[in-house]
Amino acid sequence: MRKIIRGLSYDTDTAKKLAGYYPAPYDVTDFRHYSEELYKKRTGEYFLYGEGGPMSPYAEYDGDTQRYGKEIKPLAFDEAKEWYEKAMSDDTQFAPEDIYKKEFETPLQAGPKVHMSINLSKGAKKKLQIMAQQQRKSLSDVVESLIMNE
């Protein structure tokens, strides 16, 4: 499924699926049945894809009737972590602990440099250049120190 939300594209076909949550009490034929899957985009954003029957949290309304529905919901880092913990406590088969550790427990520390491209306004670029000159650092080092000291 692909959806544009606030100008950003979310696509289950191109994002990396991290985990699934399939509540046990409801059989697939039960109108309350639903499932959720956590994805991570190449650019680092997390999102949730959910689908379910007419009495599930994903039901869609068509006038007076409810029917099967599906939805994509962007998640902040903390929301994705909380969702993963819930899914992992339910069943580590679909939400493996090693993925949780890699995604949510890896300490944020400086390490080997990786290439990244960003877009800045002209004013922000000029200010960054001035900061780099004043601190006698590279543009990359100034950005990294701002991020790591946040």
C-alpha positions in Angstrom: 0.0 0.0 0.0 1.2 3.5 -0.8 0.0 6.7 0.7 1.1 10.3 0.8 0.8 12.0 4.2 1.7 15.7 4.7 3.8 15.6 1.5 5.7 12.4 2.4 5.4 9.1 0.7 4.9 5.9 2.7 5.0 2.6 0.7 4.9 -0.9 2.2 6.5 -2.3 -1.0 9.7 -0.2 -0.7 10.1 0.2 3.1 11.7 -2.4 5.3 9.2 -4.4 7.4 10.5 -4.6 11.0 7.8 -6.5 12.8 4.2 -7.7 12.8 1.5 -7.8 15.4 -1.4 -10.2 15.0 -3.7 -10.3 18.0 -4.5 -13.9 18.9 -8.0 -13.7 20.2 -9.5 -13.0 16.9 -9.7 -15.5 14.0 -9.3 -14.1 10.5 -13.1 -14.7 9.9 -13.9 -12.6 13.0 -15.1 -9.1 12.2 -12.8 -7.8 15.1 -9.7 -9.4 13.5 -6.9 -7.0 12.6 -3.2 -7.0 12.0 -0.4 -4.3 12.2 3.1 -4.2 10.7 5.9 -1.7 11.6 7.9 -0.4 8.7 11.0 1.8 8.4 11.6 3.9 5.3 15.0 4.2 3.6 15.1 7.8 5.0 14.6 6.5 8.6 11.0 7.4 9.3 8.8 4.7 10.9 5.2 4.0 10.0 2.5 1.5 10.9 0.4 -0.3 8.3 -2.8 -1.8 9.8 -5.8 -3.6 8.3 -8.8 -5.3 9.7 -12.4 -6.3 9.7 -15.6 -4.2 10.1 -15.4 -4.2 13.9 -11.6 -3.6 14.1 -9.7 -0.4 14.8 -9.2 -0.2 11.0 -12.8 -0.4 9.9 -13.8 2.0 7.2 -17.2 3.7 7.3 -19.4 3.8 4.2 -22.5 5.7 5.2 -24.2 3.5 7.9 -22.1 0.5 7.4 -18.6 -0.5 8.5 -16.4 -2.6 6.2 -12.8 -3.9 6.0 -10.3 -1.2 6.1 -6.6 -0.4 6.0 -4.4 2.5 7.0 -0.9 3.9 7.1 0.1 6.0 10.1 3.5 7.7 10.5 5.1 7.1 13.9 7.7 9.1 15.8 10.7 7.2 17.1 9.2 6.9 20.6 5.8 5.7 19.2 7.5 3.1 17.1 9.6 1.9 20.1 6.5 1.6 22.3 4.6 -0.2 19.5 7.5 -2.7 19.1 7.6 -3.4 22.8 3.9 -4.2 22.8 4.3 -6.5 19.8 7.4 -8.1 21.3 5.7 -8.8 24.6 2.9 -10.5 22.7 5.0 -12.7 20.4 8.8 -12.5 19.7 8.3 -14.6 16.6 6.8 -11.7 14.7 8.7 -9.0 16.6 12.2 -10.4 17.2 14.3 -9.1 20.1 17.5 -8.7 18.0 15.7 -6.2 15.7 14.4 -4.3 18.7 18.0 -4.0 20.1 19.3 -2.8 16.7 16.6 -0.3 16.1 15.8 1.1 19.6 18.7 0.2 22.0 21.8 1.0 20.0 23.5 3.8 21.8 23.8 7.0 19.8 27.5 7.6 19.5 30.0 8.9 17.0 31.4 6.3 14.7 32.6 5.9 11.2 31.5 8.6 8.8 28.7 7.9 6.3 27.7 10.0 3.3 24.4 11.9 3.6 22.7 14.6 1.6 20.4 17.3 3.0 18.7 20.4 1.7 19.0 23.7 3.6 17.7 27.2 3.0 20.3 29.7 1.8 20.2 31.4 5.1 20.8 28.2 7.1 23.7 27.3 4.7 25.3 30.6 5.2 24.9 30.4 9.0 26.4 26.9 9.0 29.4 28.1 6.9 30.0 31.0 9.4 29.8 28.6 12.3 32.3 26.3 10.7 34.7 29.1 10.1 34.4 30.5 13.6 34.9 27.0 15.1 37.6 26.1 12.6 35.7 22.9 11.8 34.3 21.3 8.7 30.6 21.7 7.9 30.1 18.0 8.7 31.8 18.3 12.1 29.6 21.3 13.1 26.4 19.5 12.1 27.5 16.4 13.9 28.4 18.3 17.1 25.0 20.1 17.0 23.2 16.7 16.7 25.2 14.8 19.2 25.1 17.5 21.8 21.3 17.9 21.5 
